Amino acid sequence: MGEKYFHSVVLNDDNCVGCTSCLKICPTEAIRLREGKARIIGEKCIDCGECIRICPNHAKSAVTDTLEILNKFKYTIAIPSLVLYGQFPGKVGINKMLTAVKNVGFDEVYEASVGTEIITNVIKNHMLKNPNIKRPIINSTCPATLRLIQIRFPELLPNVADIETPMEIAARLAKADAVKKTGLTMEEIGVVFISPCTARMTSVTNPLGIEKSYIDGVLSMKAIFGEILRNIDSCKEEDITRSTKESLLWPLVGGQGEPLEIENYLAVDGIHEVIKVLEEVEMDKLDGLEFFEGMACIGGCAGGPLTIENPFIARSRMKALAKELPNSAADEDEIKEQIQMYKDGLIRLTEHIEPRAIMRLDDDISKSMKKMEMIKEMLKYLPGIDCGVCGAPTCRAFAEDIVKGENHKAICIVKTMESFKNKK
C-alpha cells in the first residue's frame, strides 16, 4: 500500500458540503466522508470521473495540462479525441474542426483514427484467429475500465488485448513522421492529446502496460473548447482528415466490436454496467463470448466528463458525419504490415500489468482471515441499508474501515438512533 499513484481527479475542500453524492456513485468505493468532507482513497481510485459528473457543488475537478505546454517543444502535434467531432453542429465539417484545433497553436494535427484502424485490423485478422489467446478478448482502450480490472478483476488481466490504445499508436507514428519531416529529435517534438476524460491524463502520467507514454501532454476538451470555437469561423479550412466511417464510430459504444464482423461480442457502457458484466465473465457465465468492449462512460467516450455536448446529441452528430465518410479499405499488404508491427512489439503492451491488491486486509494471511471474521461479526449488528451517513458507501465498507484502523471515529447513526428509541 506504500505505492504512490498519480490521479487526475482532485477534490476542492472549499466546495465540498459532504452531501454523499460521490460516495454512492464511486464504482470502486474509493471515497469516504471524514469530518464532513469527501476524501479519495488513492489506491482505489480509477479516475473514471463519475464523481466529477455527479457532484452538484463542483468539488471535484480534473488535473490536466494548459496551452503553456506548447512552449516546451520546438514542434507540436495535436491528437484530438475523435469525439471532438460530435461537440460541434453538423454544419461544421471535420476538416474545419481540425483546422481550428491547429490554429490554437499547434504545428500539426494528427488523427487518432490511424490507431483505431490498426487495432481493428490486428484484432480481426490476427488475435481472433489465434486460439491460444484467451477469450473473451477484452479491449484495452478505456483506461478507467483497464484500471477497474486491475483492482477488482485481476483474474481477467490475461484477457486484456495486449495492444496499445489508438492515442498511443497515433502518437508514436506522428512523432516518427515529424522526425523525418523536420529533422528534430523525438524530445523536441511534443504530442498533446485533447481528452474527453480524466482517466486519459492518468494513463499518460502513470501508464499501464507500457513503460512510458508517447503523449507529452493532455488538454481537457472542455477547457480548450472555447479556443477552438473562436477559430472556427476565421480559419482557412485545410484538408486534414483521414477518418473512415469505422474509425469515427470507434469511440462510441459498439464501435470497436462491430467492425470485427463476429457474432459473439458484447459492448457495454457505463462503469456500473461494465462491473456487472465483468462479474459474469469472471464467473465464466458468458459461454462463447469472443470480444468484450467495456466503456466506463455512458455512450462511450462521447459521455466523458470533460466533454461539452450532451452525449446523445454528440453521438447522433458523429453517426451523421460517419455516413459521409468512406469505409475502411486497408488492403491485404497493409494489414500484413500492421500485424507484423504488432508481432514485432511496436504497438503492443510491453509491461506486465500487475494486480493492485486493494482488497487485502493485512499482509499476513492469518491476520487477514481474522479481520475477515471480525467484519462478518460486525455486519450482523449493522443495519445493512448502505445509507452512507457514516461516511462509508456501504455497511461492509464501514466495517472494513474500522477493522483496518482507517476510521477511529466510527459511528453508525442508524444503530445509535435505534438504541436511543429503545431506551425511551
Contacts in CASP RR format, 6 or more apart in sequence:
PFRMAT RR
TARGET T0000
AUTHOR 0000-0000-0000
METHOD contacts of the structure
MODEL  1
MGEKYFHSVVLNDDNCVGCTSCLKICPTEAIRLREGKARIIGEKCIDCGE
CIRICPNHAKSAVTDTLEILNKFKYTIAIPSLVLYGQFPGKVGINKMLTA
VKNVGFDEVYEASVGTEIITNVIKNHMLKNPNIKRPIINSTCPATLRLIQ
IRFPELLPNVADIETPMEIAARLAKADAVKKTGLTMEEIGVVFISPCTAR
MTSVTNPLGIEKSYIDGVLSMKAIFGEILRNIDSCKEEDITRSTKESLLW
PLVGGQGEPLEIENYLAVDGIHEVIKVLEEVEMDKLDGLEFFEGMACIGG
CAGGPLTIENPFIARSRMKALAKELPNSAADEDEIKEQIQMYKDGLIRLT
EHIEPRAIMRLDDDISKSMKKMEMIKEMLKYLPGIDCGVCGAPTCRAFAE
DIVKGENHKAICIVKTMESFKNKK
1 43 0 8 1.000
3 43 0 8 1.000
5 42 0 8 1.000
5 43 0 8 1.000
5 45 0 8 1.000
5 206 0 8 1.000
6 202 0 8 1.000
6 205 0 8 1.000
6 206 0 8 1.000
7 40 0 8 1.000
7 42 0 8 1.000
7 45 0 8 1.000
7 47 0 8 1.000
7 63 0 8 1.000
7 202 0 8 1.000
8 47 0 8 1.000
8 62 0 8 1.000
8 63 0 8 1.000
8 64 0 8 1.000
8 198 0 8 1.000
8 199 0 8 1.000
8 200 0 8 1.000
8 201 0 8 1.000
8 202 0 8 1.000
8 205 0 8 1.000
9 40 0 8 1.000
9 45 0 8 1.000
9 47 0 8 1.000
9 49 0 8 1.000
9 51 0 8 1.000
9 52 0 8 1.000
9 60 0 8 1.000
9 61 0 8 1.000
9 62 0 8 1.000
9 63 0 8 1.000
9 198 0 8 1.000
10 60 0 8 1.000
10 61 0 8 1.000
10 62 0 8 1.000
10 63 0 8 1.000
11 37 0 8 1.000
11 38 0 8 1.000
11 39 0 8 1.000
11 40 0 8 1.000
11 59 0 8 1.000
11 60 0 8 1.000
12 58 0 8 1.000
12 59 0 8 1.000
12 60 0 8 1.000
12 61 0 8 1.000
13 37 0 8 1.000
13 59 0 8 1.000
15 57 0 8 1.000
15 58 0 8 1.000
15 59 0 8 1.000
16 36 0 8 1.000
16 37 0 8 1.000
16 38 0 8 1.000
16 57 0 8 1.000
16 59 0 8 1.000
17 57 0 8 1.000
17 59 0 8 1.000
18 33 0 8 1.000
18 36 0 8 1.000
18 37 0 8 1.000
18 38 0 8 1.000
19 56 0 8 1.000
19 57 0 8 1.000
20 33 0 8 1.000
20 388 0 8 1.000
20 389 0 8 1.000
20 391 0 8 1.000
21 54 0 8 1.000
21 55 0 8 1.000
21 56 0 8 1.000
22 31 0 8 1.000
22 38 0 8 1.000
22 50 0 8 1.000
22 51 0 8 1.000
22 54 0 8 1.000
22 55 0 8 1.000
22 59 0 8 1.000
22 60 0 8 1.000
23 31 0 8 1.000
23 32 0 8 1.000
23 33 0 8 1.000
23 38 0 8 1.000
23 388 0 8 1.000
23 391 0 8 1.000
23 392 0 8 1.000
23 393 0 8 1.000
24 388 0 8 1.000
24 393 0 8 1.000
25 50 0 8 1.000
25 51 0 8 1.000
25 53 0 8 1.000
25 54 0 8 1.000
26 50 0 8 1.000
26 51 0 8 1.000
26 393 0 8 1.000
27 46 0 8 1.000
27 48 0 8 1.000
27 50 0 8 1.000
27 148 0 8 1.000
27 271 0 8 1.000
27 272 0 8 1.000
27 275 0 8 1.000
28 44 0 8 1.000
28 45 0 8 1.000
28 46 0 8 1.000
28 148 0 8 1.000
28 151 0 8 1.000
28 152 0 8 1.000
28 358 0 8 1.000
29 44 0 8 1.000
29 392 0 8 1.000
29 393 0 8 1.000
29 394 0 8 1.000
29 397 0 8 1.000
30 40 0 8 1.000
30 41 0 8 1.000
30 42 0 8 1.000
30 44 0 8 1.000
30 45 0 8 1.000
30 46 0 8 1.000
31 38 0 8 1.000
31 39 0 8 1.000
31 40 0 8 1.000
31 41 0 8 1.000
31 51 0 8 1.000
31 393 0 8 1.000
32 38 0 8 1.000
32 39 0 8 1.000
32 41 0 8 1.000
32 391 0 8 1.000
32 392 0 8 1.000
32 393 0 8 1.000
32 397 0 8 1.000
32 401 0 8 1.000
32 407 0 8 1.000
33 39 0 8 1.000
33 388 0 8 1.000
33 391 0 8 1.000
33 392 0 8 1.000
34 391 0 8 1.000
34 407 0 8 1.000
38 51 0 8 1.000
38 59 0 8 1.000
38 60 0 8 1.000
43 356 0 8 1.000
43 358 0 8 1.000
44 151 0 8 1.000
44 358 0 8 1.000
46 144 0 8 1.000
46 147 0 8 1.000
46 148 0 8 1.000
46 151 0 8 1.000
46 199 0 8 1.000
46 296 0 8 1.000
47 143 0 8 1.000
47 144 0 8 1.000
47 147 0 8 1.000
47 198 0 8 1.000
47 199 0 8 1.000
47 201 0 8 1.000
47 202 0 8 1.000
48 144 0 8 1.000
48 148 0 8 1.000
48 198 0 8 1.000
48 199 0 8 1.000
48 271 0 8 1.000
48 296 0 8 1.000
48 297 0 8 1.000
49 60 0 8 1.000
49 62 0 8 1.000
49 144 0 8 1.000
49 197 0 8 1.000
49 198 0 8 1.000
49 199 0 8 1.000
49 304 0 8 1.000
49 305 0 8 1.000
50 271 0 8 1.000
50 305 0 8 1.000
51 60 0 8 1.000
52 60 0 8 1.000
52 61 0 8 1.000
52 62 0 8 1.000
52 198 0 8 1.000
52 305 0 8 1.000
53 304 0 8 1.000
53 305 0 8 1.000
62 198 0 8 1.000
62 201 0 8 1.000
62 220 0 8 1.000
62 305 0 8 1.000
62 306 0 8 1.000
63 201 0 8 1.000
64 195 0 8 1.000
64 201 0 8 1.000
64 218 0 8 1.000
64 219 0 8 1.000
64 220 0 8 1.000
64 223 0 8 1.000
64 306 0 8 1.000
65 192 0 8 1.000
65 217 0 8 1.000
65 218 0 8 1.000
65 219 0 8 1.000
66 219 0 8 1.000
66 223 0 8 1.000
67 104 0 8 1.000
67 105 0 8 1.000
67 219 0 8 1.000
67 224 0 8 1.000
67 227 0 8 1.000
69 192 0 8 1.000
69 216 0 8 1.000
69 217 0 8 1.000
69 219 0 8 1.000
70 76 0 8 1.000
70 105 0 8 1.000
70 106 0 8 1.000
70 192 0 8 1.000
72 190 0 8 1.000
72 216 0 8 1.000
73 188 0 8 1.000
73 189 0 8 1.000
73 190 0 8 1.000
73 216 0 8 1.000
74 182 0 8 1.000
74 184 0 8 1.000
74 188 0 8 1.000
74 189 0 8 1.000
75 107 0 8 1.000
75 108 0 8 1.000
75 178 0 8 1.000
75 182 0 8 1.000
75 184 0 8 1.000
75 188 0 8 1.000
75 189 0 8 1.000
75 190 0 8 1.000
76 105 0 8 1.000
76 106 0 8 1.000
76 107 0 8 1.000
76 108 0 8 1.000
76 189 0 8 1.000
76 190 0 8 1.000
76 191 0 8 1.000
76 192 0 8 1.000
77 106 0 8 1.000
77 107 0 8 1.000
77 108 0 8 1.000
77 109 0 8 1.000
77 110 0 8 1.000
77 171 0 8 1.000
77 174 0 8 1.000
77 175 0 8 1.000
77 178 0 8 1.000
77 189 0 8 1.000
77 190 0 8 1.000
77 191 0 8 1.000
77 192 0 8 1.000
78 101 0 8 1.000
78 102 0 8 1.000
78 104 0 8 1.000
78 106 0 8 1.000
78 108 0 8 1.000
78 109 0 8 1.000
78 110 0 8 1.000
78 192 0 8 1.000
78 194 0 8 1.000
79 109 0 8 1.000
79 110 0 8 1.000
79 111 0 8 1.000
79 112 0 8 1.000
79 167 0 8 1.000
79 170 0 8 1.000
79 171 0 8 1.000
79 174 0 8 1.000
79 191 0 8 1.000
79 192 0 8 1.000
79 193 0 8 1.000
79 194 0 8 1.000
79 215 0 8 1.000
80 97 0 8 1.000
80 98 0 8 1.000
80 101 0 8 1.000
80 109 0 8 1.000
80 111 0 8 1.000
80 112 0 8 1.000
80 193 0 8 1.000
80 194 0 8 1.000
80 221 0 8 1.000
81 112 0 8 1.000
81 167 0 8 1.000
81 193 0 8 1.000
81 194 0 8 1.000
81 195 0 8 1.000
81 196 0 8 1.000
81 200 0 8 1.000
81 221 0 8 1.000
81 251 0 8 1.000
81 301 0 8 1.000
82 111 0 8 1.000
82 112 0 8 1.000
82 113 0 8 1.000
82 116 0 8 1.000
82 243 0 8 1.000
82 247 0 8 1.000
82 248 0 8 1.000
82 250 0 8 1.000
82 251 0 8 1.000
82 301 0 8 1.000
82 318 0 8 1.000
83 196 0 8 1.000
83 221 0 8 1.000
83 251 0 8 1.000
83 252 0 8 1.000
83 301 0 8 1.000
83 302 0 8 1.000
83 303 0 8 1.000
83 304 0 8 1.000
83 307 0 8 1.000
83 314 0 8 1.000
83 318 0 8 1.000
84 97 0 8 1.000
84 101 0 8 1.000
84 194 0 8 1.000
84 196 0 8 1.000
84 221 0 8 1.000
84 228 0 8 1.000
85 93 0 8 1.000
85 94 0 8 1.000
85 97 0 8 1.000
85 248 0 8 1.000
85 317 0 8 1.000
85 318 0 8 1.000
85 321 0 8 1.000
86 302 0 8 1.000
86 309 0 8 1.000
86 313 0 8 1.000
86 314 0 8 1.000
86 315 0 8 1.000
86 317 0 8 1.000
86 318 0 8 1.000
86 321 0 8 1.000
87 221 0 8 1.000
87 225 0 8 1.000
87 307 0 8 1.000
87 308 0 8 1.000
87 309 0 8 1.000
87 314 0 8 1.000
88 97 0 8 1.000
88 232 0 8 1.000
88 317 0 8 1.000
89 317 0 8 1.000
90 317 0 8 1.000
90 320 0 8 1.000
90 321 0 8 1.000
92 232 0 8 1.000
93 321 0 8 1.000
94 240 0 8 1.000
94 241 0 8 1.000
94 243 0 8 1.000
94 321 0 8 1.000
95 237 0 8 1.000
95 238 0 8 1.000
95 239 0 8 1.000
95 240 0 8 1.000
95 241 0 8 1.000
96 232 0 8 1.000
96 235 0 8 1.000
96 237 0 8 1.000
97 228 0 8 1.000
97 232 0 8 1.000
98 109 0 8 1.000
98 111 0 8 1.000
98 238 0 8 1.000
98 240 0 8 1.000
98 241 0 8 1.000
99 109 0 8 1.000
99 231 0 8 1.000
99 235 0 8 1.000
99 236 0 8 1.000
99 237 0 8 1.000
99 238 0 8 1.000
99 240 0 8 1.000
100 228 0 8 1.000
100 229 0 8 1.000
100 231 0 8 1.000
100 232 0 8 1.000
100 235 0 8 1.000
101 109 0 8 1.000
101 194 0 8 1.000
101 228 0 8 1.000
101 231 0 8 1.000
102 108 0 8 1.000
102 109 0 8 1.000
102 235 0 8 1.000
102 238 0 8 1.000
102 240 0 8 1.000
103 231 0 8 1.000
103 235 0 8 1.000
104 224 0 8 1.000
104 227 0 8 1.000
104 228 0 8 1.000
104 231 0 8 1.000
106 192 0 8 1.000
108 174 0 8 1.000
108 178 0 8 1.000
109 240 0 8 1.000
110 170 0 8 1.000
110 171 0 8 1.000
110 173 0 8 1.000
110 174 0 8 1.000
110 177 0 8 1.000
110 191 0 8 1.000
111 170 0 8 1.000
111 240 0 8 1.000
111 241 0 8 1.000
111 242 0 8 1.000
111 243 0 8 1.000
111 247 0 8 1.000
112 166 0 8 1.000
112 167 0 8 1.000
112 170 0 8 1.000
112 247 0 8 1.000
113 166 0 8 1.000
113 170 0 8 1.000
113 242 0 8 1.000
113 243 0 8 1.000
113 244 0 8 1.000
113 247 0 8 1.000
113 248 0 8 1.000
113 250 0 8 1.000
114 166 0 8 1.000
114 169 0 8 1.000
114 170 0 8 1.000
114 173 0 8 1.000
114 242 0 8 1.000
115 166 0 8 1.000
115 169 0 8 1.000
115 170 0 8 1.000
115 173 0 8 1.000
115 247 0 8 1.000
116 166 0 8 1.000
116 246 0 8 1.000
116 247 0 8 1.000
116 250 0 8 1.000
117 244 0 8 1.000
117 246 0 8 1.000
117 247 0 8 1.000
117 328 0 8 1.000
117 330 0 8 1.000
118 166 0 8 1.000
118 169 0 8 1.000
118 338 0 8 1.000
118 341 0 8 1.000
118 347 0 8 1.000
119 141 0 8 1.000
119 163 0 8 1.000
119 166 0 8 1.000
119 169 0 8 1.000
119 256 0 8 1.000
120 246 0 8 1.000
120 250 0 8 1.000
120 256 0 8 1.000
120 259 0 8 1.000
120 260 0 8 1.000
120 328 0 8 1.000
121 330 0 8 1.000
121 334 0 8 1.000
121 335 0 8 1.000
121 338 0 8 1.000
121 339 0 8 1.000
122 163 0 8 1.000
122 338 0 8 1.000
122 339 0 8 1.000
122 342 0 8 1.000
122 347 0 8 1.000
123 137 0 8 1.000
123 161 0 8 1.000
123 163 0 8 1.000
123 260 0 8 1.000
123 291 0 8 1.000
124 259 0 8 1.000
124 260 0 8 1.000
124 261 0 8 1.000
125 335 0 8 1.000
125 339 0 8 1.000
126 339 0 8 1.000
126 342 0 8 1.000
127 133 0 8 1.000
127 137 0 8 1.000
127 161 0 8 1.000
127 163 0 8 1.000
128 137 0 8 1.000
128 260 0 8 1.000
128 262 0 8 1.000
128 290 0 8 1.000
128 291 0 8 1.000
134 158 0 8 1.000
134 159 0 8 1.000
135 159 0 8 1.000
135 288 0 8 1.000
135 289 0 8 1.000
135 290 0 8 1.000
136 159 0 8 1.000
136 265 0 8 1.000
136 266 0 8 1.000
136 281 0 8 1.000
136 286 0 8 1.000
136 288 0 8 1.000
136 289 0 8 1.000
136 290 0 8 1.000
136 291 0 8 1.000
136 292 0 8 1.000
137 159 0 8 1.000
137 161 0 8 1.000
137 290 0 8 1.000
137 291 0 8 1.000
137 292 0 8 1.000
138 149 0 8 1.000
138 156 0 8 1.000
138 159 0 8 1.000
138 160 0 8 1.000
138 161 0 8 1.000
138 281 0 8 1.000
138 291 0 8 1.000
138 292 0 8 1.000
138 294 0 8 1.000
139 145 0 8 1.000
139 161 0 8 1.000
139 256 0 8 1.000
139 291 0 8 1.000
139 292 0 8 1.000
139 293 0 8 1.000
139 294 0 8 1.000
140 146 0 8 1.000
140 160 0 8 1.000
140 161 0 8 1.000
140 162 0 8 1.000
140 163 0 8 1.000
140 164 0 8 1.000
140 165 0 8 1.000
140 349 0 8 1.000
141 165 0 8 1.000
141 166 0 8 1.000
141 256 0 8 1.000
142 199 0 8 1.000
142 294 0 8 1.000
142 295 0 8 1.000
142 296 0 8 1.000
142 300 0 8 1.000
143 165 0 8 1.000
143 197 0 8 1.000
143 199 0 8 1.000
143 200 0 8 1.000
143 202 0 8 1.000
143 203 0 8 1.000
143 208 0 8 1.000
144 197 0 8 1.000
144 199 0 8 1.000
144 271 0 8 1.000
144 296 0 8 1.000
144 297 0 8 1.000
145 271 0 8 1.000
145 274 0 8 1.000
145 294 0 8 1.000
145 295 0 8 1.000
145 296 0 8 1.000
146 160 0 8 1.000
146 203 0 8 1.000
146 208 0 8 1.000
146 353 0 8 1.000
147 199 0 8 1.000
147 202 0 8 1.000
147 208 0 8 1.000
147 356 0 8 1.000
148 271 0 8 1.000
148 274 0 8 1.000
148 275 0 8 1.000
148 278 0 8 1.000
148 296 0 8 1.000
149 156 0 8 1.000
149 157 0 8 1.000
149 160 0 8 1.000
149 278 0 8 1.000
150 157 0 8 1.000
150 208 0 8 1.000
150 353 0 8 1.000
150 354 0 8 1.000
150 355 0 8 1.000
150 356 0 8 1.000
151 355 0 8 1.000
151 356 0 8 1.000
151 358 0 8 1.000
152 275 0 8 1.000
152 278 0 8 1.000
153 278 0 8 1.000
153 279 0 8 1.000
153 281 0 8 1.000
153 282 0 8 1.000
154 355 0 8 1.000
154 356 0 8 1.000
155 282 0 8 1.000
156 278 0 8 1.000
156 281 0 8 1.000
156 282 0 8 1.000
157 353 0 8 1.000
157 355 0 8 1.000
159 281 0 8 1.000
159 292 0 8 1.000
160 353 0 8 1.000
162 348 0 8 1.000
162 349 0 8 1.000
163 342 0 8 1.000
163 347 0 8 1.000
163 348 0 8 1.000
163 349 0 8 1.000
164 172 0 8 1.000
164 210 0 8 1.000
164 347 0 8 1.000
164 348 0 8 1.000
164 349 0 8 1.000
165 203 0 8 1.000
166 250 0 8 1.000
167 193 0 8 1.000
167 200 0 8 1.000
167 215 0 8 1.000
168 210 0 8 1.000
168 213 0 8 1.000
168 214 0 8 1.000
168 215 0 8 1.000
169 347 0 8 1.000
171 191 0 8 1.000
171 193 0 8 1.000
171 213 0 8 1.000
171 214 0 8 1.000
171 215 0 8 1.000
172 214 0 8 1.000
172 346 0 8 1.000
172 347 0 8 1.000
174 191 0 8 1.000
175 186 0 8 1.000
175 189 0 8 1.000
175 190 0 8 1.000
175 191 0 8 1.000
175 214 0 8 1.000
178 184 0 8 1.000
178 189 0 8 1.000
179 185 0 8 1.000
179 186 0 8 1.000
179 189 0 8 1.000
182 189 0 8 1.000
190 216 0 8 1.000
190 217 0 8 1.000
191 214 0 8 1.000
191 215 0 8 1.000
191 216 0 8 1.000
191 217 0 8 1.000
192 215 0 8 1.000
192 216 0 8 1.000
192 217 0 8 1.000
192 218 0 8 1.000
192 219 0 8 1.000
193 200 0 8 1.000
193 204 0 8 1.000
193 215 0 8 1.000
193 217 0 8 1.000
193 218 0 8 1.000
193 219 0 8 1.000
194 218 0 8 1.000
194 219 0 8 1.000
194 221 0 8 1.000
194 224 0 8 1.000
195 201 0 8 1.000
195 218 0 8 1.000
195 219 0 8 1.000
195 220 0 8 1.000
195 221 0 8 1.000
195 306 0 8 1.000
196 221 0 8 1.000
196 297 0 8 1.000
196 301 0 8 1.000
196 302 0 8 1.000
196 303 0 8 1.000
196 304 0 8 1.000
196 305 0 8 1.000
196 306 0 8 1.000
196 307 0 8 1.000
197 296 0 8 1.000
197 297 0 8 1.000
197 301 0 8 1.000
197 304 0 8 1.000
197 305 0 8 1.000
197 306 0 8 1.000
198 305 0 8 1.000
198 306 0 8 1.000
199 296 0 8 1.000
200 218 0 8 1.000
201 218 0 8 1.000
203 213 0 8 1.000
204 213 0 8 1.000
204 215 0 8 1.000
204 217 0 8 1.000
204 218 0 8 1.000
205 213 0 8 1.000
207 213 0 8 1.000
208 351 0 8 1.000
208 353 0 8 1.000
209 349 0 8 1.000
209 350 0 8 1.000
209 351 0 8 1.000
209 352 0 8 1.000
209 353 0 8 1.000
210 349 0 8 1.000
210 350 0 8 1.000
210 351 0 8 1.000
211 350 0 8 1.000
211 351 0 8 1.000
220 306 0 8 1.000
221 306 0 8 1.000
221 307 0 8 1.000
221 308 0 8 1.000
222 306 0 8 1.000
222 307 0 8 1.000
222 308 0 8 1.000
223 306 0 8 1.000
225 308 0 8 1.000
243 325 0 8 1.000
244 325 0 8 1.000
244 326 0 8 1.000
244 327 0 8 1.000
244 328 0 8 1.000
244 329 0 8 1.000
245 322 0 8 1.000
245 323 0 8 1.000
245 325 0 8 1.000
245 326 0 8 1.000
245 327 0 8 1.000
245 328 0 8 1.000
246 255 0 8 1.000
246 259 0 8 1.000
246 327 0 8 1.000
246 328 0 8 1.000
247 328 0 8 1.000
248 318 0 8 1.000
248 321 0 8 1.000
248 322 0 8 1.000
248 325 0 8 1.000
249 255 0 8 1.000
249 258 0 8 1.000
249 318 0 8 1.000
249 319 0 8 1.000
249 322 0 8 1.000
250 256 0 8 1.000
251 300 0 8 1.000
251 301 0 8 1.000
251 302 0 8 1.000
252 299 0 8 1.000
252 300 0 8 1.000
252 301 0 8 1.000
252 302 0 8 1.000
252 315 0 8 1.000
252 318 0 8 1.000
252 319 0 8 1.000
253 267 0 8 1.000
253 268 0 8 1.000
253 269 0 8 1.000
253 293 0 8 1.000
253 295 0 8 1.000
253 299 0 8 1.000
253 300 0 8 1.000
254 267 0 8 1.000
254 293 0 8 1.000
255 267 0 8 1.000
255 293 0 8 1.000
256 267 0 8 1.000
256 291 0 8 1.000
256 293 0 8 1.000
257 265 0 8 1.000
257 267 0 8 1.000
257 291 0 8 1.000
257 293 0 8 1.000
258 265 0 8 1.000
258 267 0 8 1.000
259 328 0 8 1.000
260 291 0 8 1.000
262 290 0 8 1.000
262 291 0 8 1.000
264 288 0 8 1.000
264 289 0 8 1.000
264 290 0 8 1.000
264 291 0 8 1.000
265 289 0 8 1.000
265 290 0 8 1.000
265 291 0 8 1.000
265 292 0 8 1.000
265 293 0 8 1.000
266 277 0 8 1.000
266 286 0 8 1.000
266 289 0 8 1.000
266 291 0 8 1.000
266 292 0 8 1.000
266 293 0 8 1.000
267 293 0 8 1.000
267 294 0 8 1.000
267 295 0 8 1.000
268 274 0 8 1.000
268 277 0 8 1.000
268 292 0 8 1.000
268 293 0 8 1.000
268 294 0 8 1.000
268 295 0 8 1.000
269 294 0 8 1.000
269 295 0 8 1.000
269 296 0 8 1.000
269 297 0 8 1.000
269 298 0 8 1.000
269 299 0 8 1.000
269 300 0 8 1.000
270 295 0 8 1.000
270 296 0 8 1.000
270 297 0 8 1.000
270 298 0 8 1.000
270 299 0 8 1.000
270 300 0 8 1.000
271 296 0 8 1.000
271 297 0 8 1.000
274 294 0 8 1.000
274 295 0 8 1.000
274 296 0 8 1.000
277 286 0 8 1.000
277 292 0 8 1.000
277 294 0 8 1.000
280 286 0 8 1.000
281 289 0 8 1.000
281 292 0 8 1.000
295 301 0 8 1.000
297 303 0 8 1.000
297 304 0 8 1.000
297 305 0 8 1.000
297 311 0 8 1.000
298 311 0 8 1.000
299 311 0 8 1.000
299 312 0 8 1.000
299 315 0 8 1.000
300 311 0 8 1.000
302 309 0 8 1.000
302 311 0 8 1.000
302 314 0 8 1.000
302 315 0 8 1.000
302 318 0 8 1.000
303 311 0 8 1.000
303 314 0 8 1.000
304 311 0 8 1.000
307 314 0 8 1.000
309 317 0 8 1.000
330 338 0 8 1.000
338 347 0 8 1.000
341 347 0 8 1.000
342 348 0 8 1.000
360 368 0 8 1.000
361 367 0 8 1.000
361 368 0 8 1.000
361 371 0 8 1.000
361 372 0 8 1.000
361 375 0 8 1.000
361 400 0 8 1.000
361 403 0 8 1.000
361 404 0 8 1.000
362 368 0 8 1.000
362 371 0 8 1.000
371 403 0 8 1.000
371 404 0 8 1.000
374 399 0 8 1.000
374 403 0 8 1.000
375 396 0 8 1.000
375 399 0 8 1.000
375 400 0 8 1.000
375 403 0 8 1.000
378 399 0 8 1.000
378 402 0 8 1.000
378 403 0 8 1.000
379 395 0 8 1.000
379 396 0 8 1.000
379 399 0 8 1.000
381 415 0 8 1.000
382 395 0 8 1.000
382 398 0 8 1.000
382 399 0 8 1.000
382 412 0 8 1.000
382 415 0 8 1.000
383 395 0 8 1.000
383 412 0 8 1.000
383 414 0 8 1.000
383 415 0 8 1.000
383 418 0 8 1.000
384 394 0 8 1.000
384 395 0 8 1.000
385 395 0 8 1.000
385 414 0 8 1.000
386 393 0 8 1.000
386 394 0 8 1.000
386 395 0 8 1.000
387 413 0 8 1.000
387 414 0 8 1.000
388 394 0 8 1.000
389 413 0 8 1.000
389 414 0 8 1.000
390 398 0 8 1.000
390 410 0 8 1.000
390 411 0 8 1.000
390 412 0 8 1.000
390 413 0 8 1.000
391 398 0 8 1.000
392 398 0 8 1.000
392 400 0 8 1.000
392 401 0 8 1.000
392 407 0 8 1.000
395 412 0 8 1.000
398 407 0 8 1.000
398 410 0 8 1.000
398 412 0 8 1.000
401 407 0 8 1.000
401 410 0 8 1.000
402 410 0 8 1.000
END
